[in-house]
Amino acid sequence: MISYAPFWKTLKDKNITTYMLINKYGISSATIDRMKKGNGISTMKIDDFCKILECNVEDIIEYKE
């Protein structure tokens, strides 16, 4: 199972809110909602998050059995 726990930690560490992601960076609220519910997102969105947050993939997602 893919977990977005690192994403929420990275947001906190970088002092970026979901409001900023939606309004400043153009991330859809549906994408944020999918992540909150643990649903899948595209690799393109993961790439976008890596660019916005200046981080690596492992700072966004992790695999848990």
All heavy atoms as a GROMACS GRO file, in nm:
protein
  527
    1MET      N    1   0.084  -0.118   0.000
    1MET     CA    2   0.000   0.000   0.000
    1MET      C    3   0.089   0.125   0.000
    1MET      O    4   0.188   0.132   0.071
    1MET     CB    5  -0.090  -0.001   0.124
    1MET     CG    6  -0.180   0.119   0.134
    1MET     SD    7  -0.292   0.104   0.272
    1MET     CE    8  -0.238   0.244   0.367
    2ILE      N    9   0.050   0.221  -0.079
    2ILE     CA   10   0.122   0.348  -0.085
    2ILE      C   11   0.068   0.440   0.024
    2ILE      O   12  -0.052   0.456   0.039
    2ILE     CB   13   0.106   0.415  -0.223
    2ILE    CG1   14   0.165   0.328  -0.334
    2ILE    CG2   15   0.168   0.554  -0.225
    2ILE    CD1   16   0.314   0.309  -0.327
    3SER      N   17   0.159   0.501   0.097
    3SER     CA   18   0.122   0.595   0.203
    3SER      C   19   0.175   0.734   0.167
    3SER      O   20   0.286   0.748   0.114
    3SER     CB   21   0.184   0.551   0.336
    3SER     OG   22   0.173   0.653   0.433
    4TYR      N   23   0.095   0.834   0.198
    4TYR     CA   24   0.134   0.973   0.174
    4TYR      C   25   0.184   1.041   0.302
    4TYR      O   26   0.199   1.164   0.304
    4TYR     CB   27   0.017   1.053   0.115
    4TYR     CG   28  -0.030   0.998  -0.018
    4TYR    CD1   29  -0.150   0.929  -0.029
    4TYR    CD2   30   0.048   1.014  -0.132
    4TYR    CE1   31  -0.193   0.878  -0.150
    4TYR    CE2   32   0.006   0.963  -0.253
    4TYR     CZ   33  -0.114   0.895  -0.262
    4TYR     OH   34  -0.156   0.844  -0.382
    5ALA      N   35   0.211   0.964   0.405
    5ALA     CA   36   0.258   1.020   0.532
    5ALA      C   37   0.380   1.112   0.513
    5ALA      O   38   0.386   1.220   0.573
    5ALA     CB   39   0.286   0.910   0.632
    6PRO      N   40   0.477   1.071   0.430
    6PRO     CA   41   0.593   1.161   0.411
    6PRO      C   42   0.554   1.296   0.350
    6PRO      O   43   0.616   1.398   0.380
    6PRO     CB   44   0.684   1.084   0.317
    6PRO     CG   45   0.644   0.942   0.330
    6PRO     CD   46   0.497   0.944   0.360
    7PHE      N   47   0.451   1.296   0.266
    7PHE     CA   48   0.405   1.419   0.202
    7PHE      C   49   0.360   1.520   0.306
    7PHE      O   50   0.399   1.637   0.302
    7PHE     CB   51   0.290   1.388   0.106
    7PHE     CG   52   0.224   1.510   0.049
    7PHE    CD1   53   0.287   1.586  -0.048
    7PHE    CD2   54   0.097   1.547   0.090
    7PHE    CE1   55   0.224   1.698  -0.102
    7PHE    CE2   56   0.033   1.658   0.037
    7PHE     CZ   57   0.097   1.734  -0.059
    8TRP      N   58   0.278   1.476   0.401
    8TRP     CA   59   0.225   1.567   0.504
    8TRP      C   60   0.338   1.619   0.592
    8TRP      O   61   0.337   1.736   0.631
    8TRP     CB   62   0.116   1.498   0.586
    8TRP     CG   63   0.008   1.444   0.497
    8TRP    CD1   64  -0.021   1.313   0.475
    8TRP    CD2   65  -0.081   1.519   0.414
    8TRP    NE1   66  -0.124   1.302   0.384
    8TRP    CE2   67  -0.162   1.427   0.345
    8TRP    CE3   68  -0.100   1.655   0.391
    8TRP    CZ2   69  -0.262   1.466   0.256
    8TRP    CZ3   70  -0.199   1.694   0.302
    8TRP    CH2   71  -0.278   1.602   0.235
    9LYS      N   72   0.436   1.535   0.620
    9LYS     CA   73   0.553   1.578   0.699
    9LYS      C   74   0.635   1.680   0.620
    9LYS      O   75   0.678   1.782   0.674
    9LYS     CB   76   0.639   1.459   0.738
    9LYS     CG   77   0.758   1.497   0.824
    9LYS     CD   78   0.845   1.376   0.856
    9LYS     CE   79   0.964   1.409   0.942
    9LYS     NZ   80   1.033   1.530   0.917
   10THR      N   81   0.655   1.654   0.492
   10THR     CA   82   0.732   1.745   0.407
   10THR      C   83   0.663   1.881   0.398
   10THR      O   84   0.728   1.985   0.406
   10THR     CB   85   0.753   1.686   0.266
   10THR    OG1   86   0.822   1.561   0.279
   10THR    CG2   87   0.834   1.778   0.177
   11LEU      N   88   0.530   1.879   0.381
   11LEU     CA   89   0.455   2.006   0.379
   11LEU      C   90   0.480   2.085   0.506
   11LEU      O   91   0.507   2.205   0.501
   11LEU     CB   92   0.305   1.981   0.365
   11LEU     CG   93   0.247   1.955   0.228
   11LEU    CD1   94   0.094   1.943   0.238
   11LEU    CD2   95   0.283   2.062   0.130
   12LYS      N   96   0.470   2.017   0.618
   12LYS     CA   97   0.490   2.084   0.748
   12LYS      C   98   0.632   2.139   0.760
   12LYS      O   99   0.653   2.253   0.800
   12LYS     CB  100   0.460   1.986   0.862
   12LYS     CG  101   0.464   2.050   0.997
   12LYS     CD  102   0.426   1.952   1.106
   12LYS     CE  103   0.436   2.019   1.241
   12LYS     NZ  104   0.406   1.930   1.351
   13ASP      N  105   0.730   2.056   0.723
   13ASP     CA  106   0.870   2.098   0.732
   13ASP      C  107   0.901   2.218   0.642
   13ASP      O  108   0.984   2.302   0.677
   13ASP     CB  109   0.964   1.982   0.694
   13ASP     CG  110   0.962   1.869   0.796
   13ASP    OD1  111   0.908   1.888   0.907
   13ASP    OD2  112   1.014   1.760   0.763
   14LYS      N  113   0.836   2.224   0.526
   14LYS     CA  114   0.861   2.334   0.431
   14LYS      C  115   0.767   2.452   0.456
   14LYS      O  116   0.773   2.551   0.382
   14LYS     CB  117   0.842   2.283   0.288
   14LYS     CG  118   0.932   2.167   0.252
   14LYS     CD  119   1.043   2.210   0.167
   14LYS     CE  120   1.130   2.090   0.132
   14LYS     NZ  121   1.248   2.128   0.061
   15ASN      N  122   0.680   2.438   0.555
   15ASN     CA  123   0.586   2.545   0.591
   15ASN      C  124   0.496   2.584   0.474
   15ASN      O  125   0.475   2.702   0.446
   15ASN     CB  126   0.661   2.667   0.645
   15ASN     CG  127   0.572   2.754   0.731
   15ASN    OD1  128   0.478   2.705   0.793
   15ASN    ND2  129   0.601   2.882   0.736
   16ILE      N  130   0.445   2.481   0.404
   16ILE     CA  131   0.354   2.501   0.292
   16ILE      C  132   0.220   2.435   0.329
   16ILE      O  133   0.217   2.323   0.376
   16ILE     CB  134   0.411   2.442   0.162
   16ILE    CG1  135   0.537   2.519   0.122
   16ILE    CG2  136   0.307   2.444   0.050
   16ILE    CD1  137   0.605   2.468  -0.002
   17THR      N  138   0.113   2.507   0.306
   17THR     CA  139  -0.020   2.456   0.338
   17THR      C  140  -0.088   2.400   0.213
   17THR      O  141  -0.047   2.432   0.100
   17THR     CB  142  -0.109   2.567   0.396
   17THR    OG1  143  -0.128   2.667   0.295
   17THR    CG2  144  -0.046   2.630   0.520
   18THR      N  145  -0.192   2.321   0.235
   18THR     CA  146  -0.269   2.272   0.121
   18THR      C  147  -0.337   2.390   0.050
   18THR      O  148  -0.352   2.388  -0.072
   18THR     CB  149  -0.373   2.167   0.163
   18THR    OG1  150  -0.457   2.221   0.265
   18THR    CG2  151  -0.306   2.041   0.213
   19TYR      N  152  -0.373   2.492   0.125
   19TYR     CA  153  -0.431   2.613   0.066
   19TYR      C  154  -0.333   2.675  -0.034
   19TYR      O  155  -0.373   2.714  -0.144
   19TYR     CB  156  -0.466   2.714   0.177
   19TYR     CG  157  -0.524   2.843   0.126
   19TYR    CD1  158  -0.661   2.854   0.102
   19TYR    CD2  159  -0.443   2.955   0.101
   19TYR    CE1  160  -0.716   2.973   0.054
   19TYR    CE2  161  -0.498   3.073   0.054
   19TYR     CZ  162  -0.634   3.082   0.031
   19TYR     OH  163  -0.687   3.198  -0.017
   20MET      N  164  -0.207   2.682   0.002
   20MET     CA  165  -0.105   2.737  -0.088
   20MET      C  166  -0.089   2.648  -0.212
   20MET      O  167  -0.075   2.700  -0.323
   20MET     CB  168   0.030   2.749  -0.016
   20MET     CG  169   0.035   2.859   0.086
   20MET     SD  170   0.189   2.859   0.182
   20MET     CE  171   0.308   2.903   0.057
   21LEU      N  172  -0.091   2.516  -0.191
   21LEU     CA  173  -0.077   2.426  -0.306
   21LEU      C  174  -0.190   2.449  -0.407
   21LEU      O  175  -0.167   2.451  -0.528
   21LEU     CB  176  -0.079   2.280  -0.260
   21LEU     CG  177   0.045   2.230  -0.186
   21LEU    CD1  178   0.023   2.090  -0.136
   21LEU    CD2  179   0.168   2.236  -0.275
   22ILE      N  180  -0.310   2.467  -0.355
   22ILE     CA  181  -0.426   2.485  -0.441
   22ILE      C  182  -0.426   2.623  -0.507
   22ILE      O  183  -0.442   2.634  -0.630
   22ILE     CB  184  -0.556   2.463  -0.361
   22ILE    CG1  185  -0.565   2.317  -0.315
   22ILE    CG2  186  -0.679   2.504  -0.440
   22ILE    CD1  187  -0.668   2.290  -0.207
   23ASN      N  188  -0.407   2.727  -0.430
   23ASN     CA  189  -0.422   2.863  -0.482
   23ASN      C  190  -0.298   2.923  -0.545
   23ASN      O  191  -0.310   3.004  -0.638
   23ASN     CB  192  -0.474   2.955  -0.370
   23ASN     CG  193  -0.615   2.917  -0.331
   23ASN    OD1  194  -0.706   2.926  -0.411
   23ASN    ND2  195  -0.632   2.870  -0.210
   24LYS      N  196  -0.181   2.887  -0.498
   24LYS     CA  197  -0.058   2.944  -0.553
   24LYS      C  198   0.002   2.856  -0.663
   24LYS      O  199   0.055   2.907  -0.761
   24LYS     CB  200   0.045   2.965  -0.440
   24LYS     CG  201   0.173   3.032  -0.485
   24LYS     CD  202   0.266   3.059  -0.370
   24LYS     CE  203   0.395   3.124  -0.417
   24LYS     NZ  204   0.488   3.146  -0.307
   25TYR      N  205  -0.006   2.723  -0.645
   25TYR     CA  206   0.060   2.632  -0.737
   25TYR      C  207  -0.034   2.558  -0.831
   25TYR      O  208   0.009   2.481  -0.916
   25TYR     CB  209   0.144   2.531  -0.659
   25TYR     CG  210   0.254   2.596  -0.580
   25TYR    CD1  211   0.243   2.612  -0.441
   25TYR    CD2  212   0.368   2.644  -0.642
   25TYR    CE1  213   0.344   2.673  -0.368
   25TYR    CE2  214   0.470   2.706  -0.570
   25TYR     CZ  215   0.457   2.719  -0.433
   25TYR     OH  216   0.557   2.780  -0.360
   26GLY      N  217  -0.166   2.580  -0.816
   26GLY     CA  218  -0.261   2.522  -0.910
   26GLY      C  219  -0.290   2.374  -0.895
   26GLY      O  220  -0.340   2.310  -0.987
   27ILE      N  221  -0.259   2.318  -0.779
   27ILE     CA  222  -0.292   2.178  -0.753
   27ILE      C  223  -0.442   2.172  -0.724
   27ILE      O  224  -0.494   2.253  -0.649
   27ILE     CB  225  -0.211   2.123  -0.633
   27ILE    CG1  226  -0.061   2.132  -0.659
   27ILE    CG2  227  -0.254   1.981  -0.599
   27ILE    CD1  228  -0.009   2.049  -0.774
   28SER      N  229  -0.510   2.075  -0.782
   28SER     CA  230  -0.655   2.070  -0.762
   28SER      C  231  -0.688   2.020  -0.621
   28SER      O  232  -0.616   1.938  -0.563
   28SER     CB  233  -0.721   1.978  -0.865
   28SER     OG  234  -0.697   1.844  -0.836
   29SER      N  235  -0.799   2.070  -0.570
   29SER     CA  236  -0.844   2.026  -0.437
   29SER      C  237  -0.881   1.878  -0.441
   29SER      O  238  -0.870   1.808  -0.341
   29SER     CB  239  -0.961   2.111  -0.389
   29SER     OG  240  -1.068   2.104  -0.480
   30ALA      N  241  -0.922   1.829  -0.558
   30ALA     CA  242  -0.954   1.686  -0.573
   30ALA      C  243  -0.830   1.600  -0.551
   30ALA      O  244  -0.839   1.492  -0.490
   30ALA     CB  245  -1.014   1.660  -0.710
   31THR      N  246  -0.715   1.645  -0.597
   31THR     CA  247  -0.590   1.571  -0.576
   31THR      C  248  -0.557   1.565  -0.428
   31THR      O  249  -0.523   1.458  -0.376
   31THR     CB  250  -0.474   1.637  -0.653
   31THR    OG1  251  -0.502   1.632  -0.793
   31THR    CG2  252  -0.342   1.567  -0.626
   32ILE      N  253  -0.569   1.677  -0.359
   32ILE     CA  254  -0.542   1.680  -0.215
   32ILE      C  255  -0.640   1.589  -0.142
   32ILE      O  256  -0.601   1.513  -0.053
   32ILE     CB  257  -0.552   1.825  -0.160
   32ILE    CG1  258  -0.452   1.918  -0.231
   32ILE    CG2  259  -0.534   1.828  -0.009
   32ILE    CD1  260  -0.306   1.883  -0.212
   33ASP      N  261  -0.766   1.592  -0.182
   33ASP     CA  262  -0.868   1.507  -0.121
   33ASP      C  263  -0.837   1.360  -0.142
   33ASP      O  264  -0.850   1.278  -0.051
   33ASP     CB  265  -1.006   1.542  -0.178
   33ASP     CG  266  -1.118   1.474  -0.105
   33ASP    OD1  267  -1.123   1.486   0.020
   33ASP    OD2  268  -1.201   1.407  -0.170
   34ARG      N  269  -0.794   1.323  -0.263
   34ARG     CA  270  -0.758   1.183  -0.292
   34ARG      C  271  -0.643   1.139  -0.201
   34ARG      O  272  -0.643   1.028  -0.150
   34ARG     CB  273  -0.718   1.167  -0.439
   34ARG     CG  274  -0.835   1.179  -0.535
   34ARG     CD  275  -0.793   1.155  -0.679
   34ARG     NE  276  -0.740   1.022  -0.703
   34ARG     CZ  277  -0.812   0.911  -0.714
   34ARG    NH1  278  -0.942   0.919  -0.703
   34ARG    NH2  279  -0.755   0.795  -0.737
   35MET      N  280  -0.547   1.226  -0.180
   35MET     CA  281  -0.432   1.193  -0.096
   35MET      C  282  -0.475   1.177   0.050
   35MET      O  283  -0.429   1.086   0.118
   35MET     CB  284  -0.323   1.297  -0.111
   35MET     CG  285  -0.262   1.299  -0.249
   35MET     SD  286  -0.144   1.430  -0.273
   35MET     CE  287  -0.003   1.364  -0.186
   36LYS      N  288  -0.563   1.265   0.095
   36LYS     CA  289  -0.612   1.256   0.233
   36LYS      C  290  -0.684   1.124   0.258
   36LYS      O  291  -0.677   1.068   0.366
   36LYS     CB  292  -0.705   1.373   0.265
   36LYS     CG  293  -0.633   1.503   0.286
   36LYS     CD  294  -0.731   1.614   0.319
   36LYS     CE  295  -0.657   1.746   0.340
   36LYS     NZ  296  -0.750   1.857   0.364
   37LYS      N  297  -0.752   1.074   0.153
   37LYS     CA  298  -0.826   0.950   0.164
   37LYS      C  299  -0.741   0.827   0.134
   37LYS      O  300  -0.788   0.715   0.140
   37LYS     CB  301  -0.947   0.953   0.071
   37LYS     CG  302  -1.052   1.054   0.113
   37LYS     CD  303  -1.166   1.059   0.015
   37LYS     CE  304  -1.270   1.162   0.061
   37LYS     NZ  305  -1.376   1.179  -0.040
   38GLY      N  306  -0.614   0.850   0.096
   38GLY     CA  307  -0.524   0.739   0.067
   38GLY      C  308  -0.543   0.678  -0.070
   38GLY      O  309  -0.495   0.568  -0.097
   39ASN      N  310  -0.611   0.750  -0.159
   39ASN     CA  311  -0.631   0.701  -0.296
   39ASN      C  312  -0.511   0.737  -0.383
   39ASN      O  313  -0.431   0.823  -0.347
   39ASN     CB  314  -0.759   0.760  -0.355
   39ASN     CG  315  -0.882   0.714  -0.282
   39ASN    OD1  316  -0.890   0.601  -0.236
   39ASN    ND2  317  -0.980   0.802  -0.268
   40GLY      N  318  -0.503   0.674  -0.497
   40GLY     CA  319  -0.390   0.695  -0.586
   40GLY      C  320  -0.392   0.829  -0.658
   40GLY      O  321  -0.497   0.888  -0.682
   41ILE      N  322  -0.273   0.876  -0.693
   41ILE     CA  323  -0.257   0.994  -0.777
   41ILE      C  324  -0.157   0.958  -0.886
   41ILE      O  325  -0.085   0.858  -0.875
   41ILE     CB  326  -0.209   1.118  -0.698
   41ILE    CG1  327  -0.074   1.094  -0.631
   41ILE    CG2  328  -0.313   1.160  -0.596
   41ILE    CD1  329  -0.010   1.218  -0.571
   42SER      N  330  -0.152   1.036  -0.989
   42SER     CA  331  -0.064   1.005  -1.102
   42SER      C  332   0.083   1.036  -1.069
   42SER      O  333   0.112   1.118  -0.981
   42SER     CB  334  -0.106   1.085  -1.226
   42SER     OG  335  -0.074   1.222  -1.209
   43THR      N  336   0.170   0.971  -1.142
   43THR     CA  337   0.313   1.000  -1.125
   43THR      C  338   0.344   1.143  -1.170
   43THR      O  339   0.438   1.204  -1.120
   43THR     CB  340   0.401   0.901  -1.204
   43THR    OG1  341   0.358   0.897  -1.340
   43THR    CG2  342   0.393   0.762  -1.144
   44MET      N  343   0.261   1.196  -1.259
   44MET     CA  344   0.278   1.334  -1.302
   44MET      C  345   0.256   1.429  -1.184
   44MET      O  346   0.329   1.527  -1.168
   44MET     CB  347   0.177   1.365  -1.413
   44MET     CG  348   0.227   1.456  -1.520
   44MET     SD  349   0.110   1.446  -1.656
   44MET     CE  350   0.098   1.618  -1.688
   45LYS      N  351   0.156   1.399  -1.101
   45LYS     CA  352   0.129   1.482  -0.982
   45LYS      C  353   0.243   1.468  -0.881
   45LYS      O  354   0.282   1.566  -0.818
   45LYS     CB  355  -0.004   1.444  -0.917
   45LYS     CG  356  -0.122   1.493  -0.992
   45LYS     CD  357  -0.125   1.643  -0.995
   45LYS     CE  358  -0.233   1.694  -1.088
   45LYS     NZ  359  -0.210   1.831  -1.129
   46ILE      N  360   0.295   1.347  -0.866
   46ILE     CA  361   0.410   1.328  -0.776
   46ILE      C  362   0.528   1.411  -0.825
   46ILE      O  363   0.596   1.476  -0.746
   46ILE     CB  364   0.446   1.179  -0.764
   46ILE    CG1  365   0.332   1.104  -0.694
   46ILE    CG2  366   0.577   1.159  -0.688
   46ILE    CD1  367   0.344   0.954  -0.694
   47ASP      N  368   0.549   1.413  -0.956
   47ASP     CA  369   0.654   1.494  -1.015
   47ASP      C  370   0.630   1.642  -0.986
   47ASP      O  371   0.723   1.715  -0.948
   47ASP     CB  372   0.660   1.469  -1.166
   47ASP     CG  373   0.773   1.543  -1.234
   47ASP    OD1  374   0.889   1.524  -1.192
   47ASP    OD2  375   0.746   1.621  -1.327
   48ASP      N  376   0.505   1.687  -1.001
   48ASP     CA  377   0.471   1.826  -0.970
   48ASP      C  378   0.504   1.860  -0.824
   48ASP      O  379   0.562   1.964  -0.795
   48ASP     CB  380   0.322   1.853  -0.994
   48ASP     CG  381   0.284   1.850  -1.141
   48ASP    OD1  382   0.375   1.860  -1.228
   48ASP    OD2  383   0.163   1.838  -1.170
   49PHE      N  384   0.466   1.771  -0.733
   49PHE     CA  385   0.494   1.794  -0.591
   49PHE      C  386   0.643   1.801  -0.564
   49PHE      O  387   0.689   1.884  -0.486
   49PHE     CB  388   0.429   1.686  -0.504
   49PHE     CG  389   0.281   1.700  -0.489
   49PHE    CD1  390   0.197   1.592  -0.513
   49PHE    CD2  391   0.223   1.820  -0.452
   49PHE    CE1  392   0.059   1.604  -0.500
   49PHE    CE2  393   0.085   1.834  -0.439
   49PHE     CZ  394   0.003   1.725  -0.463
   50CYS      N  395   0.720   1.714  -0.630
   50CYS     CA  396   0.865   1.716  -0.611
   50CYS      C  397   0.924   1.850  -0.656
   50CYS      O  398   1.013   1.904  -0.590
   50CYS     CB  399   0.932   1.601  -0.686
   50CYS     SG  400   0.903   1.439  -0.613
   51LYS      N  401   0.874   1.903  -0.766
   51LYS     CA  402   0.921   2.033  -0.816
   51LYS      C  403   0.882   2.145  -0.721
   51LYS      O  404   0.964   2.230  -0.686
   51LYS     CB  405   0.865   2.060  -0.955
   51LYS     CG  406   0.927   1.976  -1.062
   51LYS     CD  407   0.861   2.001  -1.196
   51LYS     CE  408   0.913   1.903  -1.299
   51LYS     NZ  409   0.836   1.906  -1.423
   52ILE      N  410   0.755   2.145  -0.680
   52ILE     CA  411   0.705   2.252  -0.592
   52ILE      C  412   0.778   2.250  -0.458
   52ILE      O  413   0.820   2.355  -0.408
   52ILE     CB  414   0.553   2.236  -0.569
   52ILE    CG1  415   0.477   2.264  -0.699
   52ILE    CG2  416   0.504   2.328  -0.457
   52ILE    CD1  417   0.331   2.222  -0.696
   53LEU      N  418   0.792   2.132  -0.400
   53LEU     CA  419   0.850   2.119  -0.265
   53LEU      C  420   1.002   2.104  -0.267
   53LEU      O  421   1.063   2.096  -0.161
   53LEU     CB  422   0.786   2.001  -0.192
   53LEU     CG  423   0.634   2.010  -0.173
   53LEU    CD1  424   0.580   1.879  -0.118
   53LEU    CD2  425   0.599   2.126  -0.082
   54GLU      N  426   1.059   2.096  -0.387
   54GLU     CA  427   1.204   2.077  -0.402
   54GLU      C  428   1.251   1.960  -0.318
   54GLU      O  429   1.336   1.974  -0.229
   54GLU     CB  430   1.279   2.205  -0.367
   54GLU     CG  431   1.242   2.322  -0.455
   54GLU     CD  432   1.309   2.452  -0.415
   54GLU    OE1  433   1.367   2.460  -0.304
   54GLU    OE2  434   1.302   2.547  -0.494
   55CYS      N  435   1.193   1.843  -0.346
   55CYS     CA  436   1.223   1.724  -0.269
   55CYS      C  437   1.228   1.602  -0.360
   55CYS      O  438   1.209   1.612  -0.481
   55CYS     CB  439   1.119   1.704  -0.158
   55CYS     SG  440   0.953   1.671  -0.220
   56ASN      N  441   1.252   1.487  -0.301
   56ASN     CA  442   1.257   1.361  -0.374
   56ASN      C  443   1.126   1.285  -0.358
   56ASN      O  444   1.045   1.316  -0.270
   56ASN     CB  445   1.372   1.275  -0.321
   56ASN     CG  446   1.506   1.338  -0.346
   56ASN    OD1  447   1.534   1.386  -0.456
   56ASN    ND2  448   1.588   1.342  -0.244
   57VAL      N  449   1.108   1.184  -0.442
   57VAL     CA  450   0.985   1.103  -0.438
   57VAL      C  451   0.959   1.044  -0.301
   57VAL      O  452   0.846   1.043  -0.253
   57VAL     CB  453   0.991   0.990  -0.544
   57VAL    CG1  454   0.873   0.896  -0.532
   57VAL    CG2  455   0.999   1.049  -0.684
   58GLU      N  456   1.065   0.999  -0.233
   58GLU     CA  457   1.048   0.939  -0.100
   58GLU      C  458   1.003   1.040   0.006
   58GLU      O  459   0.962   1.001   0.115
   58GLU     CB  460   1.173   0.864  -0.055
   58GLU     CG  461   1.297   0.949  -0.048
   58GLU     CD  462   1.380   0.952  -0.175
   58GLU    OE1  463   1.330   0.917  -0.284
   58GLU    OE2  464   1.498   0.991  -0.166
   59ASP      N  465   1.006   1.169  -0.028
   59ASP     CA  466   0.952   1.272   0.060
   59ASP      C  467   0.802   1.293   0.037
   59ASP      O  468   0.740   1.370   0.108
   59ASP     CB  469   1.027   1.404   0.040
   59ASP     CG  470   1.174   1.394   0.074
   59ASP    OD1  471   1.206   1.327   0.174
   59ASP    OD2  472   1.256   1.451   0.001
   60ILE      N  473   0.748   1.223  -0.063
   60ILE     CA  474   0.606   1.234  -0.098
   60ILE      C  475   0.531   1.105  -0.065
   60ILE      O  476   0.423   1.110  -0.008
   60ILE     CB  477   0.588   1.266  -0.250
   60ILE    CG1  478   0.667   1.389  -0.292
   60ILE    CG2  479   0.440   1.277  -0.286
   60ILE    CD1  480   0.619   1.519  -0.232
   61ILE      N  481   0.588   0.992  -0.105
   61ILE     CA  482   0.520   0.863  -0.085
   61ILE      C  483   0.616   0.761  -0.026
   61ILE      O  484   0.738   0.774  -0.034
   61ILE     CB  485   0.464   0.807  -0.218
   61ILE    CG1  486   0.575   0.786  -0.320
   61ILE    CG2  487   0.353   0.895  -0.271
   61ILE    CD1  488   0.532   0.716  -0.446
   62GLU      N  489   0.555   0.658   0.036
   62GLU     CA  490   0.632   0.543   0.082
   62GLU      C  491   0.545   0.420   0.068
   62GLU      O  492   0.421   0.430   0.065
   62GLU     CB  493   0.677   0.560   0.227
   62GLU     CG  494   0.564   0.560   0.328
   62GLU     CD  495   0.612   0.580   0.472
   62GLU    OE1  496   0.731   0.570   0.499
   62GLU    OE2  497   0.526   0.608   0.557
   63TYR      N  498   0.609   0.305   0.056
   63TYR     CA  499   0.536   0.179   0.044
   63TYR      C  500   0.530   0.110   0.179
   63TYR      O  501   0.631   0.098   0.248
   63TYR     CB  502   0.604   0.086  -0.057
   63TYR     CG  503   0.537  -0.048  -0.065
   63TYR    CD1  504   0.416  -0.062  -0.132
   63TYR    CD2  505   0.594  -0.158  -0.006
   63TYR    CE1  506   0.351  -0.184  -0.137
   63TYR    CE2  507   0.529  -0.282  -0.010
   63TYR     CZ  508   0.408  -0.294  -0.076
   63TYR     OH  509   0.346  -0.414  -0.080
   64LYS      N  510   0.409   0.067   0.216
   64LYS     CA  511   0.389  -0.010   0.339
   64LYS      C  512   0.310  -0.134   0.304
   64LYS      O  513   0.214  -0.126   0.228
   64LYS     CB  514   0.311   0.071   0.444
   64LYS     CG  515   0.385   0.188   0.499
   64LYS     CD  516   0.300   0.255   0.607
   64LYS     CE  517   0.377   0.368   0.672
   64LYS     NZ  518   0.299   0.432   0.777
   65GLU      N  519   0.349  -0.247   0.358
   65GLU     CA  520   0.274  -0.371   0.332
   65GLU      C  521   0.143  -0.372   0.406
   65GLU      O  522   0.125  -0.312   0.507
   65GLU     CB  523   0.357  -0.491   0.378
   65GLU     CG  524   0.466  -0.523   0.277
   65GLU     CD  525   0.530  -0.657   0.303
   65GLU    OE1  526   0.458  -0.753   0.337
   65GLU    OE2  527   0.652  -0.663   0.291
   0.00000   0.00000   0.00000
